[in-house]
Amino acid sequence: MPDQQQFRNEDLVLRVSRNVDPARLDMGRYEPFLDALCTTRDYQKDAIRVVLRYFLGGRYASLRQLAEEDFGSSETLQARYVTFHEMARHLQLPDQLACSVDLATATGKSYVMYGIARIMLAHGAVDRVLVLCPSRTIEKGLTEKFRALSGDATLKTLLPEASRVRNPHIINGTESIVDGTIWIFTLILRSCARTRLT
């Protein structure tokens, strides 16, 4: 039986460069907002910063570009996939600027989602944000939490004066999505039984 290699999940995570174009992203402008939103939960701030560097830093145009950069500098990724072509076969949405953020249960993923959405809107990178939920219960909880956060006057004042959207409107499936909104929506996928016609 051939030797099998074992890899830890954390060793396969793609690393986003800390080098960003300061003309495109000055994280210092958003640090007071992050401090107020996340308080002492530094891991939430770190997750938000990494995603914003990836989306707004000007270094990456796609997930494939990030993956290729990491593959070239990671012995673990090279051992796991051998070639970048093989690694690229496993990427989801490789030609999009897409990613997933994994945080443990009860670590405040909703704060991370809200922080990313609010800064992307403030920065003018997006006009509106869609948050898809797996159930109506989660939709209800996120809507309540996001509305409370958007109603926090301190958070609004801590965003830069020149923000494109300083305080987004939080809506759900009962309202029309317009610019400057975070739309929280339940996506329910149902399997369809095939009917055989004779």
C-alpha positions as CSV (number, residue, x, y, z in Angstrom):
1,M,0.0,0.0,0.0
2,P,1.5,3.4,-1.0
3,D,2.3,5.9,1.7
4,Q,-0.5,8.4,2.2
5,Q,0.2,12.0,3.1
6,Q,-2.0,13.8,5.6
7,F,-2.6,17.6,5.4
8,R,-4.1,19.9,7.9
9,N,-6.9,22.2,6.7
10,E,-5.1,25.3,7.9
11,D,-2.1,24.4,5.8
12,L,-4.3,24.4,2.6
13,V,-5.8,27.8,3.3
14,L,-4.8,30.4,0.7
15,R,-2.8,33.4,2.1
16,V,-3.8,36.9,0.9
17,S,-0.8,39.2,0.6
18,R,-0.5,42.1,3.0
19,N,0.8,44.2,0.2
20,V,-2.0,46.4,-1.2
21,D,-2.1,49.5,-3.3
22,P,-2.6,52.3,-0.7
23,A,-4.4,54.4,-3.3
24,R,-7.0,51.7,-3.6
25,L,-7.3,50.6,0.0
26,D,-6.3,52.5,3.2
27,M,-7.4,50.1,6.0
28,G,-6.6,52.8,8.6
29,R,-9.7,54.7,7.5
30,Y,-11.8,51.7,8.7
31,E,-10.0,50.7,11.9
32,P,-12.2,52.8,14.3
33,F,-15.3,51.2,12.7
34,L,-13.8,47.7,13.1
35,D,-12.8,48.4,16.8
36,A,-16.4,49.5,17.6
37,L,-18.0,46.7,15.6
38,C,-15.8,43.8,16.8
39,T,-14.6,45.2,20.2
40,T,-12.0,42.7,21.5
41,R,-12.7,40.0,19.0
42,D,-9.5,40.4,17.0
43,Y,-10.1,37.3,15.0
44,Q,-13.2,39.0,13.5
45,K,-11.2,42.1,12.6
46,D,-8.5,39.9,11.0
47,A,-11.0,38.0,8.9
48,I,-12.6,41.3,7.7
49,R,-9.2,42.8,6.9
50,V,-8.1,39.7,4.9
51,V,-11.3,39.7,2.8
52,L,-11.0,43.5,2.2
53,R,-7.3,43.2,1.1
54,Y,-8.4,40.4,-1.3
55,F,-11.4,42.3,-2.8
56,L,-10.1,45.9,-2.7
57,G,-6.3,45.8,-2.5
58,G,-5.8,45.8,-6.2
59,R,-3.4,42.8,-6.3
60,Y,-5.8,40.1,-7.4
61,A,-8.3,39.9,-10.3
62,S,-9.5,36.4,-9.6
63,L,-9.3,33.4,-7.2
64,R,-7.0,31.7,-9.8
65,Q,-4.5,34.5,-9.5
66,L,-4.4,34.2,-5.7
67,A,-4.2,30.4,-5.8
68,E,-1.3,30.5,-8.4
69,E,0.6,33.0,-6.2
70,D,0.2,30.7,-3.1
71,F,1.0,27.5,-5.0
72,G,4.3,28.9,-6.1
73,S,5.3,29.7,-2.5
74,S,3.8,26.8,-0.6
75,E,5.6,23.4,-0.3
76,T,2.4,22.0,1.3
77,L,0.2,23.0,-1.7
78,Q,2.8,21.6,-4.1
79,A,3.0,18.3,-2.2
80,R,-0.8,18.1,-2.1
81,Y,-1.6,18.9,-5.8
82,V,1.9,18.4,-7.5
83,T,1.0,20.9,-10.3
84,F,-1.0,24.1,-10.3
85,H,-3.2,22.7,-13.1
86,E,-4.3,20.0,-10.7
87,M,-4.9,22.5,-7.9
88,A,-6.9,24.8,-10.3
89,R,-9.3,21.9,-11.1
90,H,-10.4,22.0,-7.4
91,L,-11.1,25.8,-7.3
92,Q,-14.7,27.0,-7.2
93,L,-15.4,30.1,-9.4
94,P,-11.7,30.3,-10.3
95,D,-12.1,33.2,-12.7
96,Q,-14.1,35.3,-10.2
97,L,-12.9,37.3,-7.3
98,A,-14.6,34.8,-5.0
99,C,-13.7,33.3,-1.6
100,S,-15.2,31.6,1.4
101,V,-14.5,32.5,5.0
102,D,-14.6,29.7,7.5
103,L,-15.1,30.5,11.2
104,A,-16.1,28.1,14.0
105,T,-19.6,28.0,15.3
106,A,-20.5,30.9,17.7
107,T,-17.5,33.0,16.7
108,G,-19.6,35.8,15.3
109,K,-19.7,35.2,11.6
110,S,-22.6,37.6,11.3
111,Y,-20.4,40.5,12.5
112,V,-17.8,39.5,9.9
113,M,-20.4,39.5,7.1
114,Y,-21.8,42.8,8.3
115,G,-18.4,44.4,8.6
116,I,-17.4,43.3,5.1
117,A,-20.7,44.4,3.6
118,R,-20.8,47.8,5.3
119,I,-17.2,48.6,4.3
120,M,-17.7,47.4,0.7
121,L,-20.7,49.7,0.5
122,A,-18.9,52.6,2.2
123,H,-15.9,52.2,-0.1
124,G,-18.1,52.3,-3.2
125,A,-16.9,48.9,-4.4
126,V,-20.5,47.6,-4.6
127,D,-23.9,49.2,-4.9
128,R,-25.8,46.6,-2.8
129,V,-25.2,43.4,-1.0
130,L,-27.1,40.1,-1.0
131,V,-26.8,37.8,2.0
132,L,-28.3,34.3,1.3
133,C,-29.5,32.3,4.2
134,P,-30.3,28.6,4.4
135,S,-33.5,29.1,6.6
136,R,-36.1,31.6,7.5
137,T,-34.9,31.4,11.1
138,I,-31.4,32.5,10.2
139,E,-32.9,35.2,7.9
140,K,-34.9,36.6,10.8
141,G,-32.0,36.6,13.2
142,L,-29.6,38.2,10.7
143,T,-32.2,40.8,9.8
144,E,-32.7,41.8,13.4
145,K,-29.0,41.9,14.2
146,F,-28.1,43.9,11.0
147,R,-30.9,46.4,11.7
148,A,-29.7,46.9,15.2
149,L,-26.1,47.4,14.0
150,S,-27.3,49.8,11.3
151,G,-29.2,51.7,13.9
152,D,-26.1,52.2,16.0
153,A,-25.2,55.9,15.5
154,T,-21.6,55.3,16.7
155,L,-20.9,52.9,13.9
156,K,-22.2,55.4,11.4
157,T,-20.0,58.2,12.7
158,L,-16.9,56.0,12.6
159,L,-17.0,55.5,8.8
160,P,-15.2,58.1,6.7
161,E,-17.1,61.2,5.9
162,A,-16.6,60.6,2.2
163,S,-18.2,57.1,2.3
164,R,-20.5,56.4,-0.6
165,V,-23.0,54.6,1.7
166,R,-22.5,55.4,5.4
167,N,-25.6,53.6,6.7
168,P,-27.2,50.9,4.6
169,H,-30.9,50.0,4.7
170,I,-31.4,46.4,5.8
171,I,-34.2,44.6,3.9
172,N,-35.5,41.1,3.4
173,G,-37.5,39.3,0.8
174,T,-40.6,41.5,1.4
175,E,-38.9,44.6,0.0
176,S,-37.4,45.7,-3.3
177,I,-33.6,45.8,-3.5
178,V,-32.2,49.2,-4.3
179,D,-28.8,50.8,-4.1
180,G,-27.4,51.2,-0.6
181,T,-29.1,48.1,0.9
182,I,-28.1,44.9,2.4
183,W,-30.7,42.3,1.3
184,I,-31.1,39.3,3.5
185,F,-32.9,36.5,1.7
186,T,-33.6,32.8,2.3
187,L,-32.7,30.5,-0.5
188,I,-34.6,27.3,-0.3
189,L,-33.6,24.6,-2.8
190,R,-36.1,21.8,-3.3
191,S,-35.4,18.7,-5.3
192,C,-37.8,18.0,-8.0
193,A,-39.2,14.5,-8.6
194,R,-39.0,13.4,-12.2
195,T,-42.2,12.3,-13.7
196,R,-42.0,9.7,-16.3
197,L,-44.5,10.2,-19.1
198,T,-45.5,7.3,-21.3
